[in-house]
Amino acid sequence: MATAFKDWENRIGRRLKLRDLHILSAVVQWGSMAKAAKHLSMTQPAVSDAIANLEDALRVRLLDRSSKGVEPTIYANALLKRGLVVFDELRQGIRDIEFLAHPKAGEVRVGCPESLAAGLVPSIIDRLSRRYPRVDVHVVHAETGTLELRELRERNVDLMVGRILRPLLDDDIDAEVLFEDRRFVVAGARSRWAGRRKLALAELAHEPWILDPPNAAAIPLITTAFRAHGLELPRRNVTSFSLHVRSYLLATGRFLAIMQDSTLRFYAKPWSIKVLPIDLRIPPQQVAIFTLKNRTLSPAVKLFIECARQIVRPLGKIK
């Protein structure tokens, strides 16, 4: 054991520098030492020396060079995968220090799909900012339906808010379920269907519909719902994820769409969108907060999660 520790100290511990890891990451990202040098405001020889120092310390080749640029070897990929965690933990450490110096301050990076960015997530942010005005929030678009959660795994966000449309099998992700979200057939208040107390889905089959793109994660569920009523999925008169597009067109009274409970509660009220009396027979989907296991959450992120729990607590049936 003592020999192994001494070898680490002499060969790697004293020679492996975070700066060199950062340079390697930039070279891989840009695919060129020259481009990385420009991005880092360094000279190309300095970048080359840093890579050479790493290769000498680790005794493996990190980059394959060709006329087209450079490509990471399997050793570089292994090193950068761990290095990503190191840099992320350092950033988290700096955030913790900032929080200790300025209690109830910090930064939260949130990933979520369009349907939640349009209502639920802003509601959480509003509560957070009223209570903790020194917490800054960055929201980025991120699809969660496939549960790949790439932005979270690459540590580009601190957490993701999304729906669980299939079992979560990966053991590196924690999912805290906030509530169950149902789907409804909806129309604008001016629609001829809005005042009906009884309505069959078959009556709407040939109306103009706004639907998600064919590759959307929810489309198989919606297709199954129509088939359960003996119908095929209606023709897409408008294809869009955008809730702004959907709400504007619904307000004309001409179009129909399918929306989630949470969207109707937190976003759609100003548009006077009405739920039609149709049971789609789609089981409710769980909405959850996704975080990485074994990753320390900053105090600001914990404050965001607590506000999310408070916002969804009163959710019940739509009236």
Contacts in CASP RR format, 6 or more apart in sequence:
PFRMAT RR
TARGET T0000
AUTHOR 0000-0000-0000
METHOD contacts of the structure
MODEL  1
MATAFKDWENRIGRRLKLRDLHILSAVVQWGSMAKAAKHLSMTQPAVSDA
IANLEDALRVRLLDRSSKGVEPTIYANALLKRGLVVFDELRQGIRDIEFL
AHPKAGEVRVGCPESLAAGLVPSIIDRLSRRYPRVDVHVVHAETGTLELR
ELRERNVDLMVGRILRPLLDDDIDAEVLFEDRRFVVAGARSRWAGRRKLA
LAELAHEPWILDPPNAAAIPLITTAFRAHGLELPRRNVTSFSLHVRSYLL
ATGRFLAIMQDSTLRFYAKPWSIKVLPIDLRIPPQQVAIFTLKNRTLSPA
VKLFIECARQIVRPLGKIK
11 57 0 8 1.000
11 59 0 8 1.000
12 57 0 8 1.000
12 58 0 8 1.000
15 53 0 8 1.000
15 56 0 8 1.000
15 57 0 8 1.000
16 54 0 8 1.000
16 57 0 8 1.000
16 58 0 8 1.000
17 53 0 8 1.000
18 86 0 8 1.000
18 87 0 8 1.000
18 90 0 8 1.000
19 50 0 8 1.000
20 50 0 8 1.000
20 51 0 8 1.000
20 53 0 8 1.000
20 54 0 8 1.000
21 54 0 8 1.000
21 79 0 8 1.000
21 80 0 8 1.000
21 83 0 8 1.000
21 86 0 8 1.000
21 87 0 8 1.000
22 40 0 8 1.000
22 87 0 8 1.000
23 36 0 8 1.000
23 40 0 8 1.000
23 42 0 8 1.000
23 47 0 8 1.000
23 50 0 8 1.000
23 51 0 8 1.000
24 50 0 8 1.000
24 51 0 8 1.000
24 54 0 8 1.000
24 62 0 8 1.000
24 76 0 8 1.000
24 79 0 8 1.000
24 80 0 8 1.000
25 80 0 8 1.000
25 83 0 8 1.000
26 36 0 8 1.000
26 39 0 8 1.000
26 40 0 8 1.000
26 47 0 8 1.000
27 33 0 8 1.000
27 36 0 8 1.000
27 47 0 8 1.000
27 51 0 8 1.000
27 63 0 8 1.000
27 70 0 8 1.000
28 63 0 8 1.000
28 70 0 8 1.000
28 72 0 8 1.000
28 76 0 8 1.000
28 80 0 8 1.000
29 36 0 8 1.000
30 36 0 8 1.000
30 39 0 8 1.000
31 69 0 8 1.000
31 70 0 8 1.000
31 71 0 8 1.000
32 69 0 8 1.000
32 70 0 8 1.000
33 44 0 8 1.000
33 47 0 8 1.000
33 48 0 8 1.000
33 51 0 8 1.000
33 70 0 8 1.000
34 44 0 8 1.000
36 47 0 8 1.000
37 43 0 8 1.000
37 44 0 8 1.000
37 46 0 8 1.000
37 47 0 8 1.000
40 47 0 8 1.000
51 62 0 8 1.000
51 63 0 8 1.000
54 62 0 8 1.000
54 79 0 8 1.000
55 61 0 8 1.000
55 62 0 8 1.000
58 75 0 8 1.000
58 79 0 8 1.000
60 73 0 8 1.000
60 75 0 8 1.000
61 73 0 8 1.000
61 75 0 8 1.000
62 72 0 8 1.000
62 73 0 8 1.000
62 75 0 8 1.000
62 76 0 8 1.000
62 79 0 8 1.000
63 70 0 8 1.000
63 71 0 8 1.000
63 72 0 8 1.000
63 73 0 8 1.000
63 76 0 8 1.000
64 70 0 8 1.000
64 71 0 8 1.000
64 72 0 8 1.000
64 73 0 8 1.000
72 80 0 8 1.000
84 154 0 8 1.000
84 155 0 8 1.000
85 155 0 8 1.000
88 155 0 8 1.000
88 295 0 8 1.000
89 296 0 8 1.000
92 295 0 8 1.000
92 296 0 8 1.000
92 298 0 8 1.000
95 106 0 8 1.000
95 107 0 8 1.000
95 298 0 8 1.000
95 299 0 8 1.000
95 300 0 8 1.000
96 298 0 8 1.000
96 299 0 8 1.000
98 105 0 8 1.000
98 106 0 8 1.000
99 105 0 8 1.000
99 106 0 8 1.000
99 298 0 8 1.000
99 299 0 8 1.000
99 300 0 8 1.000
102 134 0 8 1.000
104 132 0 8 1.000
104 134 0 8 1.000
104 135 0 8 1.000
104 303 0 8 1.000
105 132 0 8 1.000
105 134 0 8 1.000
105 135 0 8 1.000
105 300 0 8 1.000
106 134 0 8 1.000
106 135 0 8 1.000
106 136 0 8 1.000
106 298 0 8 1.000
106 299 0 8 1.000
106 300 0 8 1.000
107 135 0 8 1.000
107 136 0 8 1.000
107 137 0 8 1.000
107 138 0 8 1.000
107 298 0 8 1.000
107 300 0 8 1.000
108 128 0 8 1.000
108 135 0 8 1.000
108 136 0 8 1.000
108 137 0 8 1.000
108 138 0 8 1.000
108 158 0 8 1.000
108 159 0 8 1.000
108 298 0 8 1.000
108 300 0 8 1.000
108 301 0 8 1.000
108 303 0 8 1.000
108 304 0 8 1.000
109 137 0 8 1.000
109 138 0 8 1.000
109 140 0 8 1.000
109 156 0 8 1.000
109 157 0 8 1.000
109 158 0 8 1.000
109 159 0 8 1.000
110 121 0 8 1.000
110 137 0 8 1.000
110 138 0 8 1.000
110 139 0 8 1.000
110 140 0 8 1.000
110 157 0 8 1.000
110 158 0 8 1.000
110 159 0 8 1.000
110 160 0 8 1.000
110 161 0 8 1.000
110 304 0 8 1.000
111 139 0 8 1.000
111 140 0 8 1.000
111 141 0 8 1.000
111 142 0 8 1.000
111 151 0 8 1.000
111 152 0 8 1.000
111 157 0 8 1.000
111 159 0 8 1.000
111 160 0 8 1.000
111 161 0 8 1.000
112 121 0 8 1.000
112 139 0 8 1.000
112 141 0 8 1.000
112 142 0 8 1.000
112 144 0 8 1.000
112 160 0 8 1.000
112 161 0 8 1.000
112 162 0 8 1.000
113 141 0 8 1.000
113 142 0 8 1.000
113 143 0 8 1.000
113 144 0 8 1.000
113 145 0 8 1.000
113 162 0 8 1.000
113 163 0 8 1.000
113 241 0 8 1.000
114 141 0 8 1.000
114 241 0 8 1.000
114 242 0 8 1.000
114 243 0 8 1.000
115 241 0 8 1.000
115 243 0 8 1.000
115 260 0 8 1.000
115 262 0 8 1.000
115 263 0 8 1.000
116 161 0 8 1.000
116 162 0 8 1.000
116 262 0 8 1.000
116 287 0 8 1.000
117 139 0 8 1.000
117 141 0 8 1.000
118 243 0 8 1.000
118 244 0 8 1.000
118 263 0 8 1.000
118 266 0 8 1.000
118 267 0 8 1.000
119 262 0 8 1.000
119 263 0 8 1.000
119 266 0 8 1.000
119 267 0 8 1.000
120 161 0 8 1.000
120 262 0 8 1.000
120 263 0 8 1.000
120 266 0 8 1.000
120 287 0 8 1.000
120 311 0 8 1.000
120 312 0 8 1.000
121 139 0 8 1.000
121 161 0 8 1.000
122 266 0 8 1.000
123 266 0 8 1.000
123 311 0 8 1.000
124 304 0 8 1.000
124 307 0 8 1.000
124 308 0 8 1.000
124 311 0 8 1.000
125 137 0 8 1.000
125 139 0 8 1.000
127 307 0 8 1.000
127 310 0 8 1.000
127 311 0 8 1.000
128 135 0 8 1.000
128 137 0 8 1.000
128 303 0 8 1.000
128 304 0 8 1.000
128 307 0 8 1.000
129 135 0 8 1.000
129 137 0 8 1.000
131 303 0 8 1.000
131 307 0 8 1.000
132 300 0 8 1.000
132 303 0 8 1.000
135 300 0 8 1.000
135 303 0 8 1.000
135 304 0 8 1.000
137 304 0 8 1.000
140 151 0 8 1.000
140 156 0 8 1.000
140 157 0 8 1.000
142 149 0 8 1.000
142 150 0 8 1.000
142 151 0 8 1.000
142 152 0 8 1.000
142 157 0 8 1.000
142 160 0 8 1.000
143 217 0 8 1.000
144 160 0 8 1.000
144 161 0 8 1.000
144 162 0 8 1.000
144 163 0 8 1.000
144 290 0 8 1.000
145 162 0 8 1.000
145 163 0 8 1.000
145 164 0 8 1.000
145 165 0 8 1.000
145 166 0 8 1.000
145 217 0 8 1.000
145 218 0 8 1.000
146 217 0 8 1.000
147 164 0 8 1.000
147 165 0 8 1.000
147 166 0 8 1.000
147 168 0 8 1.000
147 170 0 8 1.000
147 173 0 8 1.000
149 160 0 8 1.000
149 173 0 8 1.000
149 290 0 8 1.000
151 157 0 8 1.000
151 160 0 8 1.000
152 159 0 8 1.000
152 160 0 8 1.000
152 173 0 8 1.000
152 290 0 8 1.000
152 291 0 8 1.000
152 292 0 8 1.000
153 172 0 8 1.000
153 292 0 8 1.000
155 292 0 8 1.000
155 295 0 8 1.000
158 291 0 8 1.000
158 297 0 8 1.000
158 298 0 8 1.000
158 301 0 8 1.000
159 289 0 8 1.000
159 290 0 8 1.000
159 291 0 8 1.000
159 297 0 8 1.000
159 301 0 8 1.000
159 304 0 8 1.000
159 305 0 8 1.000
160 289 0 8 1.000
160 290 0 8 1.000
161 178 0 8 1.000
161 287 0 8 1.000
161 288 0 8 1.000
161 289 0 8 1.000
161 290 0 8 1.000
161 308 0 8 1.000
162 287 0 8 1.000
162 288 0 8 1.000
162 289 0 8 1.000
162 290 0 8 1.000
163 181 0 8 1.000
163 285 0 8 1.000
163 286 0 8 1.000
163 287 0 8 1.000
163 288 0 8 1.000
164 175 0 8 1.000
164 177 0 8 1.000
164 285 0 8 1.000
164 286 0 8 1.000
164 287 0 8 1.000
164 288 0 8 1.000
165 217 0 8 1.000
165 218 0 8 1.000
165 221 0 8 1.000
165 285 0 8 1.000
168 175 0 8 1.000
171 293 0 8 1.000
172 292 0 8 1.000
172 293 0 8 1.000
172 294 0 8 1.000
173 290 0 8 1.000
173 291 0 8 1.000
173 292 0 8 1.000
173 293 0 8 1.000
174 290 0 8 1.000
174 291 0 8 1.000
174 292 0 8 1.000
174 293 0 8 1.000
175 288 0 8 1.000
175 289 0 8 1.000
175 290 0 8 1.000
176 288 0 8 1.000
176 289 0 8 1.000
176 291 0 8 1.000
176 305 0 8 1.000
177 286 0 8 1.000
177 287 0 8 1.000
177 288 0 8 1.000
178 286 0 8 1.000
178 287 0 8 1.000
178 288 0 8 1.000
178 289 0 8 1.000
178 308 0 8 1.000
178 309 0 8 1.000
178 312 0 8 1.000
179 262 0 8 1.000
179 286 0 8 1.000
179 287 0 8 1.000
179 312 0 8 1.000
179 315 0 8 1.000
180 284 0 8 1.000
180 285 0 8 1.000
180 286 0 8 1.000
180 287 0 8 1.000
181 260 0 8 1.000
181 261 0 8 1.000
181 262 0 8 1.000
181 284 0 8 1.000
181 285 0 8 1.000
181 286 0 8 1.000
181 287 0 8 1.000
182 260 0 8 1.000
182 261 0 8 1.000
182 282 0 8 1.000
182 284 0 8 1.000
183 218 0 8 1.000
183 221 0 8 1.000
183 222 0 8 1.000
183 258 0 8 1.000
183 259 0 8 1.000
183 260 0 8 1.000
183 261 0 8 1.000
183 280 0 8 1.000
183 282 0 8 1.000
183 284 0 8 1.000
183 285 0 8 1.000
184 258 0 8 1.000
184 259 0 8 1.000
184 260 0 8 1.000
184 261 0 8 1.000
184 264 0 8 1.000
184 275 0 8 1.000
184 276 0 8 1.000
184 278 0 8 1.000
184 280 0 8 1.000
184 318 0 8 1.000
185 201 0 8 1.000
185 204 0 8 1.000
185 256 0 8 1.000
185 257 0 8 1.000
185 258 0 8 1.000
185 275 0 8 1.000
185 276 0 8 1.000
185 278 0 8 1.000
185 280 0 8 1.000
186 250 0 8 1.000
186 256 0 8 1.000
186 257 0 8 1.000
186 258 0 8 1.000
186 259 0 8 1.000
186 264 0 8 1.000
186 268 0 8 1.000
186 273 0 8 1.000
186 274 0 8 1.000
186 275 0 8 1.000
186 276 0 8 1.000
187 193 0 8 1.000
187 194 0 8 1.000
187 250 0 8 1.000
187 253 0 8 1.000
187 255 0 8 1.000
187 256 0 8 1.000
187 257 0 8 1.000
187 273 0 8 1.000
187 274 0 8 1.000
187 276 0 8 1.000
188 194 0 8 1.000
188 250 0 8 1.000
188 251 0 8 1.000
188 252 0 8 1.000
188 253 0 8 1.000
188 255 0 8 1.000
188 271 0 8 1.000
188 272 0 8 1.000
188 273 0 8 1.000
188 274 0 8 1.000
189 251 0 8 1.000
189 253 0 8 1.000
189 272 0 8 1.000
189 273 0 8 1.000
189 274 0 8 1.000
190 251 0 8 1.000
190 252 0 8 1.000
190 253 0 8 1.000
191 250 0 8 1.000
191 253 0 8 1.000
191 254 0 8 1.000
191 256 0 8 1.000
191 274 0 8 1.000
192 253 0 8 1.000
193 199 0 8 1.000
193 203 0 8 1.000
193 204 0 8 1.000
193 207 0 8 1.000
193 256 0 8 1.000
193 276 0 8 1.000
194 253 0 8 1.000
194 274 0 8 1.000
194 276 0 8 1.000
195 274 0 8 1.000
196 276 0 8 1.000
196 277 0 8 1.000
197 277 0 8 1.000
198 277 0 8 1.000
199 276 0 8 1.000
199 277 0 8 1.000
199 278 0 8 1.000
200 229 0 8 1.000
200 278 0 8 1.000
201 226 0 8 1.000
201 229 0 8 1.000
201 231 0 8 1.000
201 278 0 8 1.000
201 280 0 8 1.000
202 229 0 8 1.000
202 230 0 8 1.000
202 231 0 8 1.000
204 234 0 8 1.000
204 256 0 8 1.000
204 276 0 8 1.000
204 278 0 8 1.000
205 231 0 8 1.000
205 234 0 8 1.000
206 234 0 8 1.000
207 234 0 8 1.000
207 255 0 8 1.000
207 256 0 8 1.000
208 237 0 8 1.000
208 238 0 8 1.000
208 254 0 8 1.000
208 255 0 8 1.000
208 256 0 8 1.000
209 234 0 8 1.000
209 235 0 8 1.000
209 236 0 8 1.000
209 237 0 8 1.000
209 238 0 8 1.000
209 255 0 8 1.000
209 256 0 8 1.000
209 257 0 8 1.000
210 236 0 8 1.000
210 237 0 8 1.000
210 238 0 8 1.000
210 239 0 8 1.000
210 240 0 8 1.000
210 245 0 8 1.000
210 246 0 8 1.000
210 249 0 8 1.000
210 250 0 8 1.000
210 255 0 8 1.000
210 256 0 8 1.000
210 257 0 8 1.000
211 219 0 8 1.000
211 222 0 8 1.000
211 233 0 8 1.000
211 234 0 8 1.000
211 236 0 8 1.000
211 238 0 8 1.000
211 239 0 8 1.000
211 257 0 8 1.000
211 258 0 8 1.000
212 218 0 8 1.000
212 219 0 8 1.000
212 222 0 8 1.000
212 239 0 8 1.000
212 240 0 8 1.000
212 241 0 8 1.000
213 219 0 8 1.000
213 239 0 8 1.000
213 240 0 8 1.000
213 241 0 8 1.000
214 239 0 8 1.000
216 241 0 8 1.000
219 233 0 8 1.000
221 282 0 8 1.000
222 233 0 8 1.000
222 258 0 8 1.000
222 280 0 8 1.000
222 282 0 8 1.000
223 233 0 8 1.000
224 282 0 8 1.000
225 280 0 8 1.000
225 281 0 8 1.000
225 282 0 8 1.000
226 232 0 8 1.000
226 233 0 8 1.000
226 234 0 8 1.000
228 281 0 8 1.000
229 281 0 8 1.000
237 255 0 8 1.000
238 245 0 8 1.000
238 246 0 8 1.000
238 249 0 8 1.000
238 255 0 8 1.000
240 246 0 8 1.000
243 263 0 8 1.000
243 267 0 8 1.000
243 268 0 8 1.000
246 257 0 8 1.000
246 259 0 8 1.000
247 267 0 8 1.000
247 268 0 8 1.000
247 271 0 8 1.000
247 273 0 8 1.000
248 271 0 8 1.000
249 255 0 8 1.000
249 257 0 8 1.000
250 256 0 8 1.000
250 257 0 8 1.000
250 271 0 8 1.000
250 273 0 8 1.000
251 271 0 8 1.000
251 272 0 8 1.000
251 273 0 8 1.000
256 276 0 8 1.000
258 280 0 8 1.000
259 268 0 8 1.000
259 273 0 8 1.000
260 285 0 8 1.000
261 284 0 8 1.000
261 315 0 8 1.000
261 318 0 8 1.000
262 287 0 8 1.000
262 315 0 8 1.000
264 273 0 8 1.000
264 275 0 8 1.000
264 318 0 8 1.000
265 315 0 8 1.000
265 318 0 8 1.000
275 318 0 8 1.000
287 312 0 8 1.000
289 305 0 8 1.000
289 308 0 8 1.000
291 297 0 8 1.000
291 301 0 8 1.000
297 305 0 8 1.000
END
